Amino acid sequence: MTHHHAVVWLDHQEARVFTFNPDEADRTVLHAHGPHRNLRHGKGHLMGRKSPPDREFLHAILDAVQGVPEILVVGPGQAKLEFIKYVHDAAPDRADHIVGVETLDHPTDNQIVAHARTYFLKADRMLPQR
């Protein structure tokens, strides 16, 4: 089913992508690929060098929201910002579909969807009425 909204919750190991409407939600769970997942120590550094973003992981997230007009990106740390930068670099035509970015620690799936529904309800009220 095609949905008008999506929310992506991500950290450096996992992404939970929900496409939804007022009545239902579809969930996709993606995991980081390769050694990047094990290289992060502390604040994303290994021996004083920052680990590069897992481009394969970020691309899989982008694929999961393909065709969704409005995307909210949430998560606890820097991974959400790496995803947004990736979208601007790799698929600039999709960057305008990201309508919000928020910090959200480690909620349950139901909490993520409820937060996104509330976000989009408020955002939709701010749009000009036709």
N, CA and C atoms as an extended XYZ file, in Angstrom:
390
Properties=species:S:1:pos:R:3:atomname:S:1:resname:S:1:resid:I:1 pbc="F F F"
N         0.836       -1.177        0.000 N   MET     1
C         0.000        0.000        0.000 CA  MET     1
C         0.882        1.242        0.000 C   MET     1
N         0.471        2.252       -0.742 N   THR     2
C         1.196        3.505       -0.791 CA  THR     2
C         0.727        4.408        0.337 C   THR     2
N         1.696        4.986        1.042 N   HIS     3
C         1.382        5.903        2.122 CA  HIS     3
C         1.966        7.275        1.808 C   HIS     3
N         1.350        8.296        2.369 N   HIS     4
C         1.768        9.671        2.132 CA  HIS     4
C         2.879       10.121        3.084 C   HIS     4
N         2.991        9.456        4.245 N   HIS     5
C         3.974        9.840        5.252 CA  HIS     5
C         4.875        8.663        5.623 C   HIS     5
N         6.096        9.024        6.045 N   ALA     6
C         7.032        8.026        6.571 CA  ALA     6
C         7.799        8.644        7.723 C   ALA     6
N         8.192        7.789        8.646 N   VAL     7
C         9.102        8.196        9.707 CA  VAL     7
C        10.239        7.182        9.708 C   VAL     7
N        11.460        7.705        9.797 N   VAL     8
C        12.657        6.874        9.862 CA  VAL     8
C        13.307        7.131       11.213 C   VAL     8
N        13.380        6.087       12.036 N   TRP     9
C        14.146        6.161       13.284 CA  TRP     9
C        15.436        5.408       13.008 C   TRP     9
N        16.587        6.046       13.298 N   LEU    10
C        17.839        5.339       13.044 CA  LEU    10
C        18.922        5.722       14.021 C   LEU    10
N        19.814        4.738       14.229 N   ASP    11
C        21.092        4.970       14.885 CA  ASP    11
C        22.128        4.326       13.965 C   ASP    11
N        23.348        4.107       14.427 N   HIS    12
C        24.382        3.579       13.531 CA  HIS    12
C        24.290        2.074       13.293 C   HIS    12
N        23.434        1.380       14.021 N   GLN    13
C        23.303       -0.060       13.834 CA  GLN    13
C        22.013       -0.460       13.129 C   GLN    13
N        20.958        0.329       13.305 N   GLU    14
C        19.638       -0.094       12.839 CA  GLU    14
C        18.805        1.096       12.391 C   GLU    14
N        17.920        0.815       11.447 N   ALA    15
C        16.913        1.797       11.040 CA  ALA    15
C        15.565        1.104       11.051 C   ALA    15
N        14.587        1.792       11.615 N   ARG    16
C        13.202        1.319       11.570 CA  ARG    16
C        12.431        2.345       10.745 C   ARG    16
N        11.881        1.890        9.645 N   VAL    17
C        11.185        2.757        8.698 CA  VAL    17
C         9.706        2.389        8.719 C   VAL    17
N         8.873        3.395        8.956 N   PHE    18
C         7.430        3.193        8.979 CA  PHE    18
C         6.794        4.086        7.926 C   PHE    18
N         6.015        3.492        7.055 N   THR    19
C         5.159        4.256        6.157 CA  THR    19
C         3.754        4.058        6.703 C   THR    19
N         2.959        5.132        6.713 N   PHE    20
C         1.697        5.021        7.435 CA  PHE    20
C         0.640        5.987        6.933 C   PHE    20
N        -0.573        5.701        7.361 N   ASN    21
C        -1.719        6.579        7.200 CA  ASN    21
C        -2.412        6.616        8.563 C   ASN    21
N        -3.554        7.261        8.713 N   PRO    22
C        -4.175        7.339       10.035 CA  PRO    22
C        -4.569        5.985       10.635 C   PRO    22
N        -4.761        4.969        9.800 N   ASP    23
C        -5.283        3.697       10.294 CA  ASP    23
C        -4.275        2.561       10.378 C   ASP    23
N        -3.216        2.621        9.597 N   GLU    24
C        -2.271        1.496        9.576 CA  GLU    24
C        -0.861        1.971        9.296 C   GLU    24
N         0.088        1.086        9.606 N   ALA    25
C         1.500        1.397        9.366 CA  ALA    25
C         2.222        0.134        8.905 C   ALA    25
N         3.136        0.317        7.977 N   ASP    26
C         3.998       -0.773        7.518 CA  ASP    26
C         5.399       -0.510        8.045 C   ASP    26
N         6.066       -1.547        8.520 N   ARG    27
C         7.384       -1.403        9.128 CA  ARG    27
C         8.426       -2.170        8.331 C   ARG    27
N         9.590       -1.546        8.172 N   THR    28
C        10.764       -2.183        7.591 CA  THR    28
C        11.916       -1.957        8.562 C   THR    28
N        12.661       -3.019        8.872 N   VAL    29
C        13.825       -2.901        9.746 CA  VAL    29
C        15.064       -3.196        8.915 C   VAL    29
N        16.034       -2.282        8.986 N   LEU    30
C        17.290       -2.427        8.247 CA  LEU    30
C        18.449       -2.410        9.230 C   LEU    30
N        19.498       -3.153        8.918 N   HIS    31
C        20.669       -3.206        9.784 CA  HIS    31
C        21.903       -2.727        9.029 C   HIS    31
N        22.809       -2.116        9.758 N   ALA    32
C        24.057       -1.635        9.156 CA  ALA    32
C        24.811       -2.807        8.551 C   ALA    32
N        25.584       -2.509        7.526 N   HIS    33
C        26.339       -3.528        6.806 CA  HIS    33
C        27.808       -3.486        7.185 C   HIS    33
N        28.462       -4.593        6.998 N   GLY    34
C        29.916       -4.654        7.069 CA  GLY    34
C        30.536       -4.207        8.373 C   GLY    34
N        31.817       -3.876        8.307 N   PRO    35
C        32.590       -3.581        9.508 CA  PRO    35
C        32.233       -2.264       10.179 C   PRO    35
N        31.580       -1.334        9.468 N   HIS    36
C        31.225       -0.042       10.048 CA  HIS    36
C        30.500       -0.231       11.370 C   HIS    36
N        29.643       -1.195       11.418 N   ARG    37
C        28.843       -1.465       12.592 CA  ARG    37
C        29.725       -1.748       13.811 C   ARG    37
N        30.873       -2.381       13.624 N   ASN    38
C        31.732       -2.743       14.746 CA  ASN    38
C        32.867       -1.749       14.991 C   ASN    38
N        33.044       -0.783       14.115 N   LEU    39
C        34.146        0.160       14.264 CA  LEU    39
C        33.840        1.301       15.218 C   LEU    39
N        32.614        1.591       15.425 N   ARG    40
C        32.258        2.740       16.253 CA  ARG    40
C        32.540        2.447       17.718 C   ARG    40
N        33.298        3.310       18.326 N   HIS    41
C        33.611        3.230       19.752 CA  HIS    41
C        33.388        4.599       20.346 C   HIS    41
N        32.796        4.639       21.503 N   GLY    42
C        32.590        5.927       22.152 CA  GLY    42
C        31.732        6.821       21.288 C   GLY    42
N        32.269        7.936       20.897 N   LYS    43
C        31.507        8.917       20.120 CA  LYS    43
C        31.742        8.771       18.621 C   LYS    43
N        31.832        7.543       18.133 N   GLY    44
C        31.960        7.337       16.699 CA  GLY    44
C        33.383        7.429       16.198 C   GLY    44
N        34.331        7.243       17.063 N   HIS    45
C        35.732        7.354       16.673 CA  HIS    45
C        36.463        6.052       16.940 C   HIS    45
N        37.408        5.768       16.129 N   LEU    46
C        38.277        4.614       16.287 CA  LEU    46
C        39.702        5.131       16.199 C   LEU    46
N        40.425        5.030       17.265 N   MET    47
C        41.814        5.496       17.310 CA  MET    47
C        41.923        6.945       16.838 C   MET    47
N        41.014        7.791       17.286 N   GLY    48
C        41.081        9.208       16.973 CA  GLY    48
C        40.529        9.604       15.621 C   GLY    48
N        40.058        8.645       14.833 N   ARG    49
C        39.494        8.956       13.518 CA  ARG    49
C        38.024        8.599       13.490 C   ARG    49
N        37.245        9.440       12.885 N   LYS    50
C        35.813        9.174       12.771 CA  LYS    50
C        35.582        8.107       11.708 C   LYS    50
N        34.720        7.155       12.032 N   SER    51
C        34.359        6.117       11.072 CA  SER    51
C        33.523        6.728        9.960 C   SER    51
N        33.747        6.320        8.716 N   PRO    52
C        32.940        6.864        7.621 CA  PRO    52
C        31.518        6.334        7.701 C   PRO    52
N        30.548        7.096        7.218 N   PRO    53
C        29.161        6.612        7.200 CA  PRO    53
C        29.040        5.349        6.352 C   PRO    53
N        28.155        4.474        6.736 N   ASP    54
C        27.875        3.238        6.014 CA  ASP    54
C        26.934        3.578        4.856 C   ASP    54
N        27.497        3.869        3.712 N   ARG    55
C        26.720        4.336        2.564 CA  ARG    55
C        25.722        3.282        2.083 C   ARG    55
N        26.082        2.026        2.178 N   GLU    56
C        25.158        0.953        1.768 CA  GLU    56
C        23.917        0.952        2.676 C   GLU    56
N        24.123        1.127        3.953 N   PHE    57
C        23.036        1.209        4.936 CA  PHE    57
C        22.166        2.428        4.657 C   PHE    57
N        22.797        3.578        4.451 N   LEU    58
C        22.051        4.806        4.181 CA  LEU    58
C        21.258        4.701        2.883 C   LEU    58
N        21.833        4.061        1.881 N   HIS    59
C        21.135        3.877        0.608 CA  HIS    59
C        19.915        2.963        0.785 C   HIS    59
N        20.049        1.930        1.599 N   ALA    60
C        18.921        1.021        1.852 CA  ALA    60
C        17.775        1.770        2.536 C   ALA    60
N        18.114        2.688        3.438 N   ILE    61
C        17.087        3.495        4.096 CA  ILE    61
C        16.386        4.375        3.060 C   ILE    61
N        17.170        5.012        2.207 N   LEU    62
C        16.601        5.859        1.158 CA  LEU    62
C        15.674        5.045        0.251 C   LEU    62
N        16.077        3.843       -0.104 N   ASP    63
C        15.227        2.971       -0.926 CA  ASP    63
C        13.913        2.646       -0.217 C   ASP    63
N        13.975        2.484        1.105 N   ALA    64
C        12.774        2.109        1.869 CA  ALA    64
C        11.715        3.211        1.873 C   ALA    64
N        12.121        4.453        1.646 N   VAL    65
C        11.161        5.561        1.626 CA  VAL    65
C        10.934        6.101        0.205 C   VAL    65
N        11.375        5.354       -0.772 N   GLN    66
C        11.196        5.752       -2.170 CA  GLN    66
C         9.711        5.932       -2.466 C   GLN    66
N         9.359        7.046       -3.038 N   GLY    67
C         7.980        7.303       -3.416 CA  GLY    67
C         7.112        7.916       -2.326 C   GLY    67
N         7.643        8.055       -1.111 N   VAL    68
C         6.878        8.669       -0.022 CA  VAL    68
C         7.097       10.177       -0.083 C   VAL    68
N         6.024       10.961       -0.168 N   PRO    69
C         6.180       12.407       -0.331 CA  PRO    69
C         6.721       13.160        0.874 C   PRO    69
N         6.415       12.696        2.101 N   GLU    70
C         6.850       13.432        3.292 CA  GLU    70
C         7.487       12.478        4.291 C   GLU    70
N         8.714       12.824        4.693 N   ILE    71
C         9.504       11.948        5.554 CA  ILE    71
C         9.973       12.724        6.775 C   ILE    71
N         9.750       12.130        7.942 N   LEU    72
C        10.267       12.643        9.204 CA  LEU    72
C        11.426       11.735        9.602 C   LEU    72
N        12.566       12.322        9.956 N   VAL    73
C        13.743       11.554       10.361 CA  VAL    73
C        13.992       11.804       11.841 C   VAL    73
N        14.067       10.717       12.611 N   VAL    74
C        14.267       10.831       14.050 CA  VAL    74
C        15.322        9.827       14.497 C   VAL    74
N        15.902       10.084       15.662 N   GLY    75
C        16.875        9.166       16.233 CA  GLY    75
C        17.638        9.823       17.360 C   GLY    75
N        18.458        9.042       18.071 N   PRO    76
C        19.116        9.552       19.266 CA  PRO    76
C        20.411       10.323       19.031 C   PRO    76
N        21.075       10.127       17.922 N   GLY    77
C        22.412       10.718       17.766 CA  GLY    77
C        22.660       11.285       16.387 C   GLY    77
N        23.896       11.150       15.930 N   GLN    78
C        24.348       11.752       14.678 CA  GLN    78
C        23.933       10.994       13.419 C   GLN    78
N        23.493        9.762       13.551 N   ALA    79
C        23.157        8.969       12.370 CA  ALA    79
C        22.077        9.639       11.526 C   ALA    79
N        21.116       10.281       12.176 N   LYS    80
C        20.044       10.940       11.409 CA  LYS    80
C        20.605       12.073       10.558 C   LYS    80
N        21.602       12.775       11.078 N   LEU    81
C        22.225       13.860       10.311 CA  LEU    81
C        23.085       13.314        9.179 C   LEU    81
N        23.743       12.173        9.410 N   GLU    82
C        24.508       11.528        8.336 CA  GLU    82
C        23.566       11.088        7.219 C   GLU    82
N        22.378       10.596        7.586 N   PHE    83
C        21.401       10.189        6.574 CA  PHE    83
C        20.953       11.387        5.746 C   PHE    83
N        20.660       12.482        6.391 N   ILE    84
C        20.208       13.678        5.667 CA  ILE    84
C        21.301       14.189        4.736 C   ILE    84
N        22.529       14.217        5.204 N   LYS    85
C        23.654       14.627        4.352 CA  LYS    85
C        23.777       13.676        3.164 C   LYS    85
N        23.639       12.372        3.418 N   TYR    86
C        23.709       11.389        2.343 CA  TYR    86
C        22.629       11.667        1.285 C   TYR    86
N        21.406       11.931        1.733 N   VAL    87
C        20.316       12.199        0.792 CA  VAL    87
C        20.629       13.440       -0.041 C   VAL    87
N        21.128       14.499        0.594 N   HIS    88
C        21.473       15.725       -0.142 CA  HIS    88
C        22.568       15.470       -1.171 C   HIS    88
N        23.522       14.607       -0.845 N   ASP    89
C        24.627       14.312       -1.761 CA  ASP    89
C        24.250       13.305       -2.845 C   ASP    89
N        23.572       12.226       -2.450 N   ALA    90
C        23.331       11.109       -3.368 CA  ALA    90
C        22.030       11.242       -4.157 C   ALA    90
N        21.040       11.903       -3.577 N   ALA    91
C        19.741       12.012       -4.243 CA  ALA    91
C        19.107       13.357       -3.908 C   ALA    91
N        19.702       14.448       -4.399 N   PRO    92
C        19.214       15.776       -4.023 CA  PRO    92
C        17.736       16.015       -4.352 C   PRO    92
N        17.220       15.327       -5.350 N   ASP    93
C        15.799       15.463       -5.682 CA  ASP    93
C        14.896       14.906       -4.577 C   ASP    93
N        15.421       14.039       -3.729 N   ARG    94
C        14.644       13.475       -2.613 CA  ARG    94
C        14.781       14.303       -1.338 C   ARG    94
N        15.747       15.203       -1.283 N   ALA    95
C        16.004       15.968       -0.057 CA  ALA    95
C        14.806       16.806        0.372 C   ALA    95
N        14.061       17.344       -0.578 N   ASP    96
C        12.892       18.157       -0.240 CA  ASP    96
C        11.769       17.346        0.389 C   ASP    96
N        11.835       16.037        0.288 N   HIS    97
C        10.811       15.176        0.877 CA  HIS    97
C        11.026       14.988        2.379 C   HIS    97
N        12.209       15.320        2.862 N   ILE    98
C        12.466       15.272        4.299 CA  ILE    98
C        11.932       16.570        4.886 C   ILE    98
N        10.861       16.455        5.657 N   VAL    99
C        10.178       17.646        6.153 CA  VAL    99
C        10.502       17.967        7.610 C   VAL    99
N        11.187       17.060        8.290 N   GLY   100
C        11.524       17.318        9.682 CA  GLY   100
C        12.591       16.379       10.198 C   GLY   100
N        13.326       16.864       11.196 N   VAL   101
C        14.368       16.083       11.860 CA  VAL   101
C        14.231       16.348       13.351 C   VAL   101
N        14.159       15.285       14.130 N   GLU   102
C        14.002       15.441       15.568 CA  GLU   102
C        14.824       14.403       16.308 C   GLU   102
N        15.249       14.771       17.498 N   THR   103
C        15.946       13.836       18.368 CA  THR   103
C        14.907       13.041       19.139 C   THR   103
N        15.028       11.733       19.079 N   LEU   104
C        14.120       10.814       19.743 CA  LEU   104
C        14.948        9.624       20.187 C   LEU   104
N        15.024        9.397       21.476 N   ASP   105
C        15.948        8.407       22.039 CA  ASP   105
C        15.691        6.994       21.505 C   ASP   105
N        15.177        6.096       22.284 N   HIS   106
C        14.944        4.711       21.872 CA  HIS   106
C        13.502        4.312       22.188 C   HIS   106
N        12.532        4.881       21.458 N   PRO   107
C        11.131        4.574       21.709 CA  PRO   107
C        10.741        3.214       21.131 C   PRO   107
N         9.570        2.743       21.528 N   THR   108
C         9.011        1.536       20.923 CA  THR   108
C         8.495        1.878       19.532 C   THR   108
N         8.201        0.856       18.757 N   ASP   109
C         7.639        1.088       17.422 CA  ASP   109
C         6.340        1.881       17.507 C   ASP   109
N         5.477        1.519       18.432 N   ASN   110
C         4.207        2.237       18.578 CA  ASN   110
C         4.431        3.700       18.946 C   ASN   110
N         5.417        3.977       19.785 N   GLN   111
C         5.726        5.363       20.157 CA  GLN   111
C         6.255        6.155       18.964 C   GLN   111
N         7.059        5.515       18.127 N   ILE   112
C         7.588        6.188       16.934 CA  ILE   112
C         6.436        6.590       16.011 C   ILE   112
N         5.541        5.652       15.733 N   VAL   113
C         4.421        5.934       14.827 CA  VAL   113
C         3.492        6.982       15.434 C   VAL   113
N         3.207        6.882       16.731 N   ALA   114
C         2.339        7.872       17.383 CA  ALA   114
C         2.969        9.261       17.315 C   ALA   114
N         4.276        9.346       17.567 N   HIS   115
C         4.975       10.630       17.486 CA  HIS   115
C         4.875       11.199       16.068 C   HIS   115
N         5.094       10.362       15.067 N   ALA   116
C         5.050       10.820       13.675 CA  ALA   116
C         3.646       11.247       13.274 C   ALA   116
N         2.640       10.505       13.698 N   ARG   117
C         1.264       10.903       13.369 CA  ARG   117
C         0.941       12.271       13.961 C   ARG   117
N         1.358       12.490       15.197 N   THR   118
C         1.142       13.792       15.844 CA  THR   118
C         1.900       14.881       15.098 C   THR   118
N         3.154       14.595       14.736 N   TYR   119
C         3.978       15.562       13.999 CA  TYR   119
C         3.282       15.964       12.697 C   TYR   119
N         2.861       14.979       11.910 N   PHE   120
C         2.263       15.284       10.613 CA  PHE   120
C         0.886       15.923       10.751 C   PHE   120
N         0.141       15.576       11.778 N   LEU   121
C        -1.142       16.226       12.010 CA  LEU   121
C        -0.934       17.719       12.241 C   LEU   121
N         0.046       18.063       13.059 N   LYS   122
C         0.364       19.477       13.304 CA  LYS   122
C         0.906       20.134       12.041 C   LYS   122
N         1.788       19.454       11.338 N   ALA   123
C         2.378       20.017       10.118 CA  ALA   123
C         1.310       20.243        9.058 C   ALA   123
N         0.384       19.292        8.911 N   ASP   124
C        -0.667       19.423        7.905 CA  ASP   124
C        -1.597       20.592        8.218 C   ASP   124
N        -1.803       20.883        9.482 N   ARG   125
C        -2.653       22.017        9.866 CA  ARG   125
C        -2.015       23.357        9.494 C   ARG   125
N        -0.701       23.373        9.373 N   MET   126
C         0.006       24.610        9.051 CA  MET   126
C         0.017       24.901        7.552 C   MET   126
N        -0.339       23.921        6.747 N   LEU   127
C        -0.346       24.107        5.300 CA  LEU   127
C        -1.579       24.896        4.869 C   LEU   127
N        -1.470       25.660        3.797 N   PRO   128
C        -2.649       26.394        3.297 CA  PRO   128
C        -3.760       25.411        2.925 C   PRO   128
N        -4.969       25.738        3.273 N   GLN   129
C        -6.115       24.903        2.959 CA  GLN   129
C        -6.548       25.162        1.518 C   GLN   129
N        -6.919       24.112        0.819 N   ARG   130
C        -7.343       24.233       -0.583 CA  ARG   130
C        -8.831       24.209       -0.682 C   ARG   130
